[in-house]
Amino acid sequence: MASKKAKRLIQLGLQPVLLGRSGDDLKRPLLKGWQTAVYTITDVGRWPSRHNLGIRCGCQRDGRALLVFDFDEEAERVFPDWLGQTASLIHEPLVIVASGRGYHVYFYTHEAYSGGTLAGRYGDAAPPANGRKRLFKYIETLGEGRQVVSAGSRHPSGRRYRFYSQATYVDIPHLSAEQYQQLVALSRRFDQRPKQPPRNTAAQAKQLPRLLPGVDNCLTYARRFLSSAEQVERNGDIRFLGYGGLLVTGNGRGWYSFSDESGGGLPELIAWHQALVGEGAC
């Protein structure tokens, strides 16, 4: 039952997230404000049964931060190679959860990282998307503002998320800042995207809000520059139609794109939107 599992996660110092019980909702948070809510044992005791359960990434109850390396497309090729090379960097058992078609690898860090795509390739979308190439993600990190579906939950394919070995959430290892950088560098070796001229898009995007009067969060930016119809979701998130499943939190602090499986805060939204404009997708 979701409530029982949520209580166990709280006891471990983790932040549970209530997800749906069917279809695509199996991977989607249901409760408004889940990004910052701190649920108690009493709170989760009222959660409905037969729902999936997620774990919020980023800052946890004990001050540590949770970071998950997510292996999705072509995982059966990429993950074993990555795992073999990781053995020389991390000398503790890894907590790995096998998902519907890939793997999640859990780490604690001192700092809460935002996450992003470390490796992938561009290819033709199916069906074609107005000539725009689709990003096939090999390795992505899930950090602040994201959540990961927990072991024991159901995948839309019908499979169960399950622990890959004997290591469970009790055994999540801690990454030093140096180990984090080493894992990021290792993961980027698998990247097959075209190399771009050096530029600090993220740094540039962080400066843009200062140059946009009245734009102080993701919601005000999306309403001004996306020019799209809106739809309010059950958990209070706002969906911007025509952008492949773009959701912005009701408080405007975060966003997530289901088509690109990316998200973050205002700087990341600006960078994401600029990339779409640059690809001619909008």
C-alpha positions as a Markdown table, in Angstrom:
| # | Residue | x | y | z |
|---|---|---|---|---|
| 1 | Met | 0.0 | 0.0 | 0.0 |
| 2 | Ala | 1.2 | 3.5 | -0.8 |
| 3 | Ser | 0.7 | 4.8 | 2.7 |
| 4 | Lys | 2.8 | 2.0 | 4.3 |
| 5 | Lys | 5.6 | 2.5 | 1.8 |
| 6 | Ala | 5.5 | 6.2 | 2.3 |
| 7 | Lys | 5.9 | 5.8 | 6.1 |
| 8 | Arg | 8.9 | 3.7 | 5.5 |
| 9 | Leu | 10.5 | 6.3 | 3.2 |
| 10 | Ile | 9.9 | 9.0 | 5.8 |
| 11 | Gln | 11.6 | 6.8 | 8.5 |
| 12 | Leu | 14.6 | 6.6 | 6.1 |
| 13 | Gly | 14.7 | 10.4 | 5.8 |
| 14 | Leu | 13.4 | 10.5 | 2.3 |
| 15 | Gln | 10.5 | 12.6 | 0.9 |
| 16 | Pro | 7.6 | 10.5 | -0.6 |
| 17 | Val | 5.5 | 11.7 | -3.4 |
| 18 | Leu | 2.0 | 10.4 | -4.1 |
| 19 | Leu | 1.6 | 9.3 | -7.8 |
| 20 | Gly | -1.4 | 8.1 | -9.8 |
| 21 | Arg | -2.8 | 4.6 | -10.2 |
| 22 | Ser | -3.2 | 4.0 | -14.0 |
| 23 | Gly | -1.8 | 4.9 | -17.4 |
| 24 | Asp | 0.6 | 7.8 | -17.6 |
| 25 | Asp | -0.5 | 9.0 | -14.1 |
| 26 | Leu | 1.6 | 6.1 | -12.7 |
| 27 | Lys | 4.6 | 8.5 | -13.1 |
| 28 | Arg | 2.9 | 11.8 | -12.3 |
| 29 | Pro | 2.6 | 13.5 | -8.9 |
| 30 | Leu | -1.1 | 14.0 | -7.8 |
| 31 | Leu | -0.8 | 16.5 | -4.9 |
| 32 | Lys | -0.5 | 20.2 | -5.3 |
| 33 | Gly | 2.8 | 21.6 | -3.9 |
| 34 | Trp | 4.6 | 18.3 | -3.8 |
| 35 | Gln | 7.9 | 20.0 | -4.8 |
| 36 | Thr | 8.2 | 21.6 | -1.4 |
| 37 | Ala | 5.7 | 19.7 | 0.8 |
| 38 | Val | 7.1 | 17.9 | 3.9 |
| 39 | Tyr | 4.6 | 15.1 | 4.6 |
| 40 | Thr | 4.2 | 13.6 | 8.1 |
| 41 | Ile | 3.4 | 10.0 | 9.1 |
| 42 | Thr | -0.2 | 11.1 | 9.7 |
| 43 | Asp | -0.4 | 12.8 | 6.2 |
| 44 | Val | 0.7 | 9.7 | 4.3 |
| 45 | Gly | -1.5 | 7.5 | 6.4 |
| 46 | Arg | -4.5 | 9.0 | 4.6 |
| 47 | Trp | -3.1 | 8.4 | 1.1 |
| 48 | Pro | -5.1 | 6.0 | -1.0 |
| 49 | Ser | -4.0 | 2.4 | -1.6 |
| 50 | Arg | -3.0 | 1.0 | -5.0 |
| 51 | His | -1.3 | 4.2 | -6.1 |
| 52 | Asn | 2.3 | 4.5 | -7.2 |
| 53 | Leu | 4.8 | 6.2 | -5.0 |
| 54 | Gly | 7.7 | 8.5 | -5.9 |
| 55 | Ile | 10.6 | 10.0 | -4.1 |
| 56 | Arg | 11.4 | 13.6 | -4.4 |
| 57 | Cys | 14.9 | 14.4 | -5.5 |
| 58 | Gly | 17.0 | 17.2 | -4.1 |
| 59 | Cys | 17.0 | 18.2 | -0.4 |
| 60 | Gln | 15.8 | 15.5 | 2.0 |
| 61 | Arg | 14.8 | 15.5 | 5.7 |
| 62 | Asp | 18.3 | 15.1 | 7.2 |
| 63 | Gly | 19.9 | 17.9 | 5.1 |
| 64 | Arg | 21.4 | 15.5 | 2.5 |
| 65 | Ala | 20.3 | 15.8 | -1.1 |
| 66 | Leu | 19.2 | 12.9 | -3.4 |
| 67 | Leu | 20.5 | 12.6 | -6.9 |
| 68 | Val | 19.4 | 9.8 | -9.3 |
| 69 | Phe | 21.2 | 8.8 | -12.5 |
| 70 | Asp | 18.5 | 7.7 | -14.9 |
| 71 | Phe | 19.3 | 5.3 | -17.8 |
| 72 | Asp | 16.4 | 5.2 | -20.3 |
| 73 | Glu | 16.9 | 4.7 | -24.0 |
| 74 | Glu | 19.3 | 2.0 | -25.2 |
| 75 | Ala | 19.8 | 1.2 | -21.5 |
| 76 | Glu | 20.7 | -2.4 | -22.1 |
| 77 | Arg | 23.7 | -1.3 | -24.1 |
| 78 | Val | 24.8 | 1.8 | -22.2 |
| 79 | Phe | 24.1 | 0.9 | -18.6 |
| 80 | Pro | 26.4 | -2.3 | -18.3 |
| 81 | Asp | 29.3 | -0.4 | -19.8 |
| 82 | Trp | 28.7 | 2.6 | -17.5 |
| 83 | Leu | 28.4 | 0.3 | -14.4 |
| 84 | Gly | 31.6 | -1.4 | -15.2 |
| 85 | Gln | 33.5 | 1.8 | -15.4 |
| 86 | Thr | 31.9 | 3.2 | -12.3 |
| 87 | Ala | 33.4 | 0.4 | -10.2 |
| 88 | Ser | 36.8 | 2.2 | -10.2 |
| 89 | Leu | 35.2 | 5.4 | -8.8 |
| 90 | Ile | 32.6 | 4.1 | -6.3 |
| 91 | His | 33.7 | 1.4 | -3.9 |
| 92 | Glu | 30.4 | 0.8 | -2.3 |
| 93 | Pro | 27.4 | -1.3 | -3.4 |
| 94 | Leu | 25.2 | 0.8 | -5.7 |
| 95 | Val | 21.4 | 1.1 | -5.1 |
| 96 | Ile | 19.9 | 0.4 | -8.5 |
| 97 | Val | 16.2 | 0.1 | -9.4 |
| 98 | Ala | 15.3 | -1.5 | -12.7 |
| 99 | Ser | 12.4 | 0.5 | -14.2 |
| 100 | Gly | 10.1 | -0.4 | -17.1 |
| 101 | Arg | 12.9 | -0.2 | -19.6 |
| 102 | Gly | 15.9 | 1.2 | -17.9 |
| 103 | Tyr | 17.7 | 1.8 | -14.5 |
| 104 | His | 17.8 | 4.3 | -11.7 |
| 105 | Val | 21.0 | 4.7 | -9.6 |
| 106 | Tyr | 20.6 | 6.5 | -6.3 |
| 107 | Phe | 23.2 | 8.7 | -4.6 |
| 108 | Tyr | 23.3 | 11.2 | -1.7 |
| 109 | Thr | 25.2 | 14.5 | -2.2 |
| 110 | His | 26.0 | 17.4 | 0.1 |
| 111 | Glu | 24.7 | 19.9 | -2.5 |
| 112 | Ala | 21.3 | 19.7 | -4.2 |
| 113 | Tyr | 22.0 | 19.6 | -8.0 |
| 114 | Ser | 19.4 | 20.6 | -10.6 |
| 115 | Gly | 20.1 | 17.6 | -12.9 |
| 116 | Gly | 20.1 | 17.4 | -16.7 |
| 117 | Thr | 20.9 | 15.3 | -19.7 |
| 118 | Leu | 24.4 | 14.0 | -19.8 |
| 119 | Ala | 24.4 | 11.7 | -22.8 |
| 120 | Gly | 22.1 | 11.0 | -25.7 |
| 121 | Arg | 21.7 | 11.4 | -29.4 |
| 122 | Tyr | 19.4 | 13.2 | -31.8 |
| 123 | Gly | 17.2 | 11.1 | -34.2 |
| 124 | Asp | 14.1 | 11.2 | -36.2 |
| 125 | Ala | 10.9 | 11.3 | -34.1 |
| 126 | Ala | 8.1 | 8.8 | -34.7 |
| 127 | Pro | 5.8 | 10.1 | -35.9 |
| 128 | Pro | 7.7 | 13.0 | -37.5 |
| 129 | Ala | 7.5 | 16.3 | -35.5 |
| 130 | Asn | 7.6 | 19.0 | -38.1 |
| 131 | Gly | 11.2 | 18.2 | -39.1 |
| 132 | Arg | 12.4 | 18.5 | -35.5 |
| 133 | Lys | 14.9 | 15.9 | -34.3 |
| 134 | Arg | 14.0 | 14.0 | -31.1 |
| 135 | Leu | 16.5 | 13.7 | -28.3 |
| 136 | Phe | 17.0 | 10.1 | -27.3 |
| 137 | Lys | 18.3 | 10.3 | -23.7 |
| 138 | Tyr | 20.8 | 7.7 | -22.6 |
| 139 | Ile | 21.8 | 9.2 | -19.2 |
| 140 | Glu | 20.1 | 11.9 | -17.3 |
| 141 | Thr | 20.4 | 13.1 | -13.7 |
| 142 | Leu | 17.3 | 13.7 | -11.7 |
| 143 | Gly | 17.8 | 16.4 | -9.0 |
| 144 | Glu | 16.1 | 19.4 | -7.5 |
| 145 | Gly | 12.5 | 19.9 | -8.7 |
| 146 | Arg | 12.2 | 16.3 | -10.0 |
| 147 | Gln | 10.9 | 13.0 | -8.5 |
| 148 | Val | 11.7 | 9.4 | -9.3 |
| 149 | Val | 9.2 | 6.4 | -9.2 |
| 150 | Ser | 10.1 | 4.2 | -6.2 |
| 151 | Ala | 10.8 | 0.5 | -6.2 |
| 152 | Gly | 7.6 | -1.6 | -6.0 |
| 153 | Ser | 5.6 | 0.7 | -8.1 |
| 154 | Arg | 4.1 | -0.2 | -11.4 |
| 155 | His | 5.4 | 1.0 | -14.8 |
| 156 | Pro | 2.8 | 1.9 | -17.5 |
| 157 | Ser | 4.2 | -1.2 | -19.4 |
| 158 | Gly | 2.8 | -3.4 | -16.6 |
| 159 | Arg | 6.2 | -4.2 | -15.2 |
| 160 | Arg | 7.2 | -3.4 | -11.6 |
| 161 | Tyr | 10.1 | -1.2 | -10.5 |
| 162 | Arg | 12.4 | -3.5 | -8.6 |
| 163 | Phe | 15.8 | -3.4 | -6.8 |
| 164 | Tyr | 18.5 | -4.7 | -9.1 |
| 165 | Ser | 20.6 | -6.2 | -6.3 |
| 166 | Gln | 20.5 | -6.7 | -2.5 |
| 167 | Ala | 21.2 | -3.0 | -1.9 |
| 168 | Thr | 18.1 | -1.0 | -1.0 |
| 169 | Tyr | 17.3 | 2.6 | 0.1 |
| 170 | Val | 19.0 | 2.0 | 3.4 |
| 171 | Asp | 22.3 | 1.6 | 1.5 |
| 172 | Ile | 22.3 | 4.7 | -0.7 |
| 173 | Pro | 26.0 | 5.8 | -0.9 |
| 174 | His | 27.2 | 9.3 | -0.5 |
| 175 | Leu | 29.1 | 11.1 | -3.4 |
| 176 | Ser | 31.8 | 13.6 | -2.6 |
| 177 | Ala | 31.9 | 16.7 | -4.8 |
| 178 | Glu | 34.9 | 15.1 | -6.6 |
| 179 | Gln | 33.1 | 11.8 | -7.2 |
| 180 | Tyr | 30.1 | 13.6 | -8.5 |
| 181 | Gln | 32.2 | 15.4 | -11.1 |
| 182 | Gln | 33.9 | 12.2 | -12.0 |
| 183 | Leu | 30.6 | 10.4 | -12.6 |
| 184 | Val | 29.3 | 13.3 | -14.7 |
| 185 | Ala | 32.5 | 13.2 | -16.8 |
| 186 | Leu | 32.2 | 9.5 | -17.2 |
| 187 | Ser | 28.6 | 9.7 | -18.2 |
| 188 | Arg | 29.3 | 12.4 | -20.8 |
| 189 | Arg | 31.7 | 10.0 | -22.6 |
| 190 | Phe | 28.5 | 8.2 | -23.9 |
| 191 | Asp | 27.1 | 11.4 | -25.4 |
| 192 | Gln | 26.6 | 11.2 | -29.2 |
| 193 | Arg | 25.1 | 14.6 | -29.7 |
| 194 | Pro | 26.9 | 17.0 | -32.1 |
| 195 | Lys | 29.5 | 19.0 | -30.4 |
| 196 | Gln | 28.5 | 22.7 | -30.1 |
| 197 | Pro | 30.8 | 25.7 | -30.1 |
| 198 | Pro | 31.7 | 26.5 | -26.5 |
| 199 | Arg | 29.1 | 28.7 | -24.9 |
| 200 | Asn | 27.6 | 29.0 | -21.5 |
| 201 | Thr | 23.9 | 28.9 | -22.3 |
| 202 | Ala | 22.9 | 28.3 | -18.7 |
| 203 | Ala | 24.9 | 31.2 | -17.5 |
| 204 | Gln | 23.4 | 33.5 | -20.2 |
| 205 | Ala | 19.9 | 32.3 | -19.3 |
| 206 | Lys | 20.4 | 33.1 | -15.6 |
| 207 | Gln | 21.1 | 36.7 | -16.6 |
| 208 | Leu | 18.0 | 37.1 | -18.8 |
| 209 | Pro | 15.3 | 37.4 | -16.0 |
| 210 | Arg | 17.0 | 40.6 | -15.0 |
| 211 | Leu | 16.4 | 42.0 | -18.5 |
| 212 | Leu | 12.7 | 40.9 | -18.6 |
| 213 | Pro | 10.6 | 43.3 | -16.5 |
| 214 | Gly | 7.7 | 41.6 | -14.9 |
| 215 | Val | 9.1 | 38.1 | -15.5 |
| 216 | Asp | 9.9 | 36.7 | -12.0 |
| 217 | Asn | 9.1 | 33.0 | -12.3 |
| 218 | Cys | 8.4 | 30.2 | -14.8 |
| 219 | Leu | 4.6 | 31.0 | -15.0 |
| 220 | Thr | 5.0 | 34.6 | -15.9 |
| 221 | Tyr | 7.6 | 33.7 | -18.5 |
| 222 | Ala | 5.5 | 30.9 | -20.1 |
| 223 | Arg | 2.4 | 33.2 | -20.3 |
| 224 | Arg | 4.3 | 36.0 | -21.9 |
| 225 | Phe | 6.5 | 34.1 | -24.4 |
| 226 | Leu | 4.8 | 30.7 | -25.2 |
| 227 | Ser | 1.5 | 32.1 | -26.4 |
| 228 | Ser | -0.4 | 28.9 | -25.6 |
| 229 | Ala | -3.7 | 27.8 | -24.3 |
| 230 | Glu | -3.6 | 26.6 | -20.7 |
| 231 | Gln | -5.1 | 23.7 | -18.8 |
| 232 | Val | -5.1 | 23.3 | -15.0 |
| 233 | Glu | -4.1 | 19.8 | -13.9 |
| 234 | Arg | -5.6 | 18.0 | -10.8 |
| 235 | Asn | -2.5 | 18.8 | -8.7 |
| 236 | Gly | -2.6 | 22.5 | -9.6 |
| 237 | Asp | 0.1 | 22.4 | -12.2 |
| 238 | Ile | -0.6 | 24.3 | -15.4 |
| 239 | Arg | -0.2 | 22.5 | -18.8 |
| 240 | Phe | 0.7 | 24.7 | -21.8 |
| 241 | Leu | -0.9 | 23.0 | -24.8 |
| 242 | Gly | 1.1 | 22.5 | -28.0 |
| 243 | Tyr | 4.4 | 22.1 | -26.3 |
| 244 | Gly | 4.6 | 18.3 | -25.9 |
| 245 | Gly | 3.4 | 18.1 | -22.3 |
| 246 | Leu | 4.9 | 21.2 | -20.8 |
| 247 | Leu | 3.8 | 21.6 | -17.1 |
| 248 | Val | 4.5 | 24.6 | -14.9 |
| 249 | Thr | 3.9 | 24.5 | -11.2 |
| 250 | Gly | 1.0 | 26.6 | -9.9 |
| 251 | Asn | 3.4 | 28.7 | -7.8 |
| 252 | Gly | 5.6 | 29.3 | -10.9 |
| 253 | Arg | 8.8 | 28.0 | -9.3 |
| 254 | Gly | 9.3 | 25.0 | -11.5 |
| 255 | Trp | 8.4 | 23.3 | -14.8 |
| 256 | Tyr | 8.7 | 19.9 | -16.5 |
| 257 | Ser | 8.5 | 18.8 | -20.2 |
| 258 | Phe | 7.2 | 15.2 | -20.7 |
| 259 | Ser | 8.3 | 15.2 | -24.3 |
| 260 | Asp | 11.9 | 16.1 | -23.5 |
| 261 | Glu | 11.9 | 14.8 | -20.0 |
| 262 | Ser | 13.6 | 17.9 | -18.7 |
| 263 | Gly | 12.8 | 20.6 | -16.2 |
| 264 | Gly | 14.0 | 23.0 | -13.6 |
| 265 | Gly | 13.6 | 26.6 | -12.6 |
| 266 | Leu | 13.3 | 29.8 | -14.6 |
| 267 | Pro | 16.8 | 29.8 | -16.1 |
| 268 | Glu | 16.4 | 26.3 | -17.4 |
| 269 | Leu | 13.0 | 27.1 | -18.9 |
| 270 | Ile | 14.4 | 30.1 | -20.7 |
| 271 | Ala | 17.3 | 27.9 | -22.1 |
| 272 | Trp | 14.8 | 25.1 | -23.0 |
| 273 | His | 12.6 | 27.6 | -24.9 |
| 274 | Gln | 15.5 | 29.2 | -26.6 |
| 275 | Ala | 16.6 | 25.8 | -27.8 |
| 276 | Leu | 13.1 | 25.2 | -29.3 |
| 277 | Val | 13.3 | 28.5 | -31.1 |
| 278 | Gly | 16.7 | 27.7 | -32.4 |
| 279 | Glu | 15.5 | 24.3 | -33.8 |
| 280 | Gly | 12.6 | 26.1 | -35.5 |
| 281 | Ala | 10.1 | 24.2 | -33.4 |
| 282 | Cys | 8.3 | 27.4 | -32.3 |
